[in-house]
Amino acid sequence: MRQVKPPLRTGRFSAFRSLWSRSRTETEEATEAGRSIVMPVQRLTPPLQQVLRRLVMALLVLALTTVIVWIDRAGYHDNADGDVDLLDAVYYATVSLSTTGYGDITPVSDGARLITALAVTPLRILFLIILVGTTLEVLTERTRQQVRVHRWRSRMRDHVVVIGYGTKGRHTVETLVGQGVPKEQIVVVDPQQKVVDAASADGLVGVLGDATRSETLRRAELQRASKIVIAAQRDDTAALATLTARQLNKRASIVVAVREDENVPLLKQSGADTVVTSSSSAGRLLGVSMASPHAGTVLEDLMTSGGGLDLKERPVTKAEAGGSPRECDDLVVAVVRGHRVLDYTHPEAATLQLTDRLITIRRAAASSDRAV
């Protein structure tokens, strides 16, 4: 019998609780997720600044220890001359913090020994922590990464999964962001490390792996996504990814890009809701641009979000219900009624219903702001 993976723990302290108590299966899954899931790049301190900051901290600890020894210098004995001056205090602080301890300068009074036990020893530990800070930082970074991945996986719902972050995938993400989809709600899946790193640098969560494997798609939380875009480089990869995605998620809307028209029926049978043929679309745009360059420019403008004119889909408002598409403030080009798309000249679209959705052309918000 196939073993069912336990669901992710949710809750305010689930991420921290999972670091202390988790099964072996959960530990292996979390470790693999930490390797394959790349979170958005955060602001990092340059390496030279980190080294200088640690050096300054170490010098401050050394200076503080020197001051403590200097203040209580009467309680220390120097085997060389008997007196402890400022140089001897610096020397003692250095060999004490580095745990060298030659024994030539020793605390002899009760007060000096008490200060050494309560003050110098904690400072020695702090000094050692600073010296081995690189190792500790690596461990801390791994823990922080696991916490970030766990929190992200437990909170991700109704997001968009983009499979493939090449030219098509990048423009898909740009269009989604231009239409108001937050970057936090977009997950990129790609088999190349450099591509996933590029997506992370763009502020997206990236998952490294083969999109035709269900384990990879589960790490992207595809089973809880609301929209899936498949922009693979090869049509056979797109078909396998579509089959796997539809098997994991029965309700999500899947849009697939393919190169050849003959593969469209196959993708439809695999579970794709919409199939876009990139070569045919490019050919149609070339033909329109050749017949009418201005028409080609308008079409390109409509397909580019955030500049000039945008093609939007929105619900019918209560004020628009019962009226004609021509009475709307926006330029209506089609009416979506149920699973049918009616152009604005269709007799059934003459009277809008409250359950309809409108495909409209409106001026982009960014362009309107610049115009104002």
C-alpha positions in Angstrom: 0.0 0.0 0.0 1.3 3.5 -0.9 2.2 5.5 2.1 0.3 8.7 2.5 2.4 11.7 3.4 1.2 13.5 6.6 -0.2 17.0 6.0 1.8 20.0 6.9 1.3 21.3 10.4 -0.4 24.7 10.5 -0.7 27.2 13.2 1.2 30.2 14.7 4.1 28.2 16.2 4.0 25.2 13.8 7.2 26.2 12.0 9.2 26.4 15.2 7.6 23.3 16.7 8.5 21.3 13.6 12.2 22.1 14.2 12.0 20.2 17.5 9.6 17.4 16.9 9.1 15.8 13.5 9.1 12.3 12.1 11.9 10.9 9.9 9.7 11.3 6.8 8.9 14.9 7.6 12.6 15.6 8.2 13.6 14.1 4.9 10.8 16.0 3.1 11.7 19.3 4.7 15.4 18.8 3.9 14.6 18.1 0.2 12.2 21.1 0.1 14.9 23.3 1.6 17.3 22.3 -1.2 14.8 22.6 -4.1 12.6 25.6 -3.0 14.4 29.0 -3.5 12.7 31.8 -1.6 12.8 35.4 -2.9 16.2 37.1 -2.4 16.4 39.2 0.7 18.6 42.1 1.3 22.1 40.7 2.2 25.0 42.4 3.9 28.2 42.4 1.7 30.8 39.9 2.9 33.4 42.6 3.6 31.0 44.5 5.8 30.2 41.2 7.7 33.9 40.6 8.4 34.5 44.2 9.5 31.5 44.1 11.8 32.7 40.9 13.5 36.2 42.4 13.8 34.8 45.5 15.5 32.7 43.3 17.8 35.8 41.2 18.8 37.8 44.4 19.4 35.1 45.8 21.6 35.0 42.6 23.7 38.8 42.7 24.0 38.7 46.4 25.0 35.9 45.7 27.6 38.0 42.8 29.1 41.1 45.0 29.2 39.2 47.7 31.1 37.8 45.2 33.6 41.3 43.8 34.3 42.8 47.3 34.4 40.3 48.5 37.0 41.1 45.5 39.2 44.8 45.4 38.4 45.7 45.3 42.1 44.2 41.8 42.3 46.5 40.4 39.6 50.1 39.3 39.8 52.7 39.4 37.0 55.4 36.8 37.4 57.8 39.1 35.5 57.8 42.3 37.6 54.9 41.9 40.0 53.0 44.9 38.7 50.2 44.9 36.1 50.1 48.0 33.9 47.9 48.8 30.9 50.0 46.8 28.5 49.9 43.8 30.8 46.1 44.2 31.0 45.8 44.1 27.2 48.2 41.1 27.2 46.2 39.2 29.8 42.8 40.0 28.1 44.2 38.7 24.8 45.7 35.4 26.0 42.6 34.9 28.3 40.0 35.4 25.6 41.9 33.2 23.1 42.1 30.5 25.9 45.9 30.5 25.4 46.6 31.1 29.1 50.4 31.1 29.6 49.9 31.6 33.4 52.4 34.4 33.7 49.7 36.9 34.8 47.2 35.3 37.2 44.4 36.6 39.5 45.4 36.2 43.1 42.8 38.2 45.1 39.3 36.9 45.7 37.9 40.0 43.9 40.0 39.4 40.8 39.1 35.7 40.7 35.4 36.6 41.1 35.6 39.1 38.2 37.4 36.5 36.1 34.6 33.9 36.8 31.7 36.3 36.3 32.9 38.7 33.7 36.0 37.5 31.9 34.8 34.0 31.3 31.4 35.1 29.7 33.4 37.5 27.6 35.8 34.7 26.6 32.8 32.7 25.4 31.4 35.6 23.5 34.8 36.2 21.9 34.9 32.5 20.8 31.4 32.8 19.4 32.4 35.7 17.3 35.5 33.8 16.0 33.4 30.8 15.0 30.5 33.0 13.8 30.8 31.8 10.3 29.8 28.2 11.2 27.0 29.4 13.5 25.7 31.7 10.7 25.6 28.8 8.3 23.6 26.8 10.8 21.3 29.7 11.5 20.8 30.4 7.8 19.7 26.8 7.3 17.3 27.0 10.2 15.9 30.3 8.9 15.5 28.8 5.4 13.6 25.8 6.8 11.3 28.1 8.8 10.7 30.3 5.8 9.9 27.4 3.5 7.6 25.8 6.1 5.7 29.0 6.7 5.4 29.6 2.9 4.1 26.0 2.3 1.6 26.2 5.1 0.1 29.5 4.0 0.1 29.2 0.2 -3.5 28.9 -1.2 -5.1 29.7 -4.5 -1.8 30.8 -6.0 -0.4 30.7 -9.6 2.1 28.1 -10.6 4.2 29.0 -13.7 6.1 26.0 -15.1 9.0 27.2 -17.2 10.7 30.6 -16.7 12.0 31.1 -20.2 10.9 33.9 -22.5 7.2 32.8 -22.4 7.3 32.2 -18.6 8.8 35.6 -17.9 6.3 37.5 -20.0 3.5 35.5 -18.4 4.7 36.6 -14.9 5.1 40.2 -16.1 1.5 40.2 -17.4 0.2 38.6 -14.2 1.9 41.2 -12.1 0.7 44.0 -14.4 -2.9 42.7 -13.9 -2.5 43.0 -10.1 -1.4 39.5 -9.0 1.1 39.8 -6.1 4.5 38.3 -6.6 4.0 36.4 -3.4 1.2 34.5 -5.1 3.3 33.3 -8.0 5.5 30.2 -7.9 8.0 29.3 -10.7 9.0 25.7 -11.4 12.0 25.1 -13.6 14.7 22.3 -13.9 17.6 24.7 -14.2 19.3 26.2 -11.2 20.3 29.5 -12.8 16.7 30.0 -14.0 15.3 29.4 -10.5 17.9 31.8 -9.1 16.8 34.4 -11.6 13.2 34.0 -10.5 14.2 34.4 -6.9 16.1 37.6 -7.8 12.9 38.8 -9.4 11.1 38.4 -6.1 9.4 35.1 -6.9 9.5 31.7 -5.1 11.3 29.2 -7.3 11.1 25.4 -7.2 14.0 23.5 -8.7 13.0 20.2 -10.4 11.4 18.3 -13.2 7.8 19.5 -13.7 6.7 16.2 -15.0 7.3 14.6 -11.6 4.5 14.9 -9.0 7.0 15.3 -6.2 8.3 18.5 -7.8 4.8 19.9 -8.3 3.8 19.1 -4.7 6.7 21.2 -3.4 5.2 24.1 -5.4 1.9 23.4 -3.6 0.3 22.9 -7.0 -2.5 20.8 -5.5 -3.8 24.0 -3.8 -3.2 26.4 -6.7 -6.0 28.1 -8.6 -4.2 28.7 -11.9 -1.5 26.8 -13.6 0.6 28.1 -16.6 2.7 25.6 -18.5 5.3 27.3 -20.7 7.8 24.5 -21.2 10.4 24.5 -24.0 9.2 21.2 -25.5 5.7 20.1 -26.4 6.1 16.6 -25.0 7.3 18.1 -21.7 4.2 20.3 -21.7 1.9 17.3 -22.3 3.5 15.3 -19.4 3.4 18.3 -17.1 -0.3 18.9 -18.0 -1.2 15.3 -17.2 0.7 15.4 -13.9 -0.8 18.8 -12.9 -4.3 17.7 -13.7 -3.9 14.5 -11.8 -2.8 16.5 -8.7 -5.4 19.3 -9.1 -8.8 18.8 -10.6 -10.2 22.3 -10.1 -7.4 24.6 -11.2 -7.5 26.4 -14.6 -4.6 25.2 -16.8 -3.2 27.2 -19.6 -0.6 25.6 -21.8 1.7 27.0 -24.5 2.8 24.7 -27.4 4.7 25.2 -30.6 2.8 23.0 -33.0 -1.0 23.1 -33.8 -1.1 19.3 -34.1 -0.4 19.0 -30.4 -3.4 21.1 -29.3 -5.9 18.2 -29.2 -3.5 16.1 -27.2 -3.1 18.9 -24.6 -6.9 19.3 -24.4 -7.3 15.6 -23.7 -4.5 15.9 -21.1 -6.6 18.3 -19.1 -5.6 21.8 -20.4 -8.4 24.4 -20.3 -6.7 26.7 -22.8 -4.0 25.9 -25.3 -2.0 28.7 -26.9 0.0 27.9 -30.0 3.0 30.2 -29.9 4.1 29.8 -33.5 0.6 30.3 -34.9 0.0 33.3 -32.7 3.3 34.9 -33.8 2.4 34.1 -37.4 -1.0 35.8 -37.1 0.5 38.9 -35.5 3.1 39.0 -38.3 0.3 38.8 -40.9 -1.8 41.5 -39.3 1.3 43.8 -38.9 2.1 43.2 -42.6 -1.4 44.1 -43.8 -1.8 47.0 -41.3 1.2 48.0 -39.2 -1.0 50.2 -37.0 -3.4 47.3 -36.3 -0.4 45.2 -35.3 0.8 47.9 -33.0 -2.7 48.1 -31.3 -2.7 44.3 -30.8 0.8 44.4 -29.3 -0.4 47.1 -27.0 -3.4 45.1 -25.9 -1.2 42.1 -25.1 1.2 44.3 -23.0 -0.2 45.1 -19.6 0.6 48.4 -17.9 1.1 50.5 -21.1 -1.4 52.2 -23.3 -4.6 50.0 -23.6 -5.3 46.8 -21.5 -7.6 43.9 -22.2 -9.4 43.1 -19.0 -12.1 40.7 -17.8 -14.5 41.9 -15.1 -17.9 41.1 -13.7 -21.1 43.1 -14.6 -22.0 45.6 -12.0 -25.5 46.1 -10.7 -25.9 49.4 -12.5 -24.9 47.7 -15.8 -27.3 44.7 -15.5 -30.2 44.9 -17.9 -28.4 47.5 -20.1 -26.5 47.2 -23.3 -22.8 46.7 -23.7 -22.6 50.0 -25.5 -23.9 51.8 -22.3 -20.9 50.6 -20.2 -18.1 53.1 -19.4 -15.5 50.7 -20.8 -15.3 49.5 -24.4 -16.9 46.0 -24.3 -15.7 43.6 -27.0 -17.2 40.4 -25.7 -19.6 39.0 -23.0 -18.8 35.8 -21.2 -22.1 34.0 -20.3 -21.6 30.6 -18.7 -19.0 28.8 -20.8 -19.8 30.8 -23.9 -18.0 33.9 -25.2 -20.3 36.2 -27.2 -19.0 39.2 -29.2 -20.6 42.5 -28.5 -22.7 42.3 -31.8 -24.3 39.0 -30.8 -28.1 39.3 -30.3 -27.9 37.4 -26.9 -25.4 39.9 -25.6 -27.7 42.9 -26.3 -28.9 42.8 -22.6 -26.4 42.2 -19.9 -27.1 39.9 -17.0 -25.7 40.2 -13.5 -23.9 36.9 -13.8 -22.1 37.8 -17.0 -18.5 38.8 -17.3 -17.2 41.4 -19.7 -14.1 41.5 -21.8 -13.3 45.2 -22.0 -10.6 47.5 -23.4 -9.6 50.2 -21.0 -6.7 52.6 -20.6 -3.9 51.2 -18.4 -3.8 52.7 -14.9 -0.1 53.5 -15.2 -0.7 55.4 -18.5 -3.6 57.3 -17.0 -1.4 58.3 -14.1 1.3 59.5 -16.4 -1.2 61.4 -18.5 -2.6 63.2 -15.4 
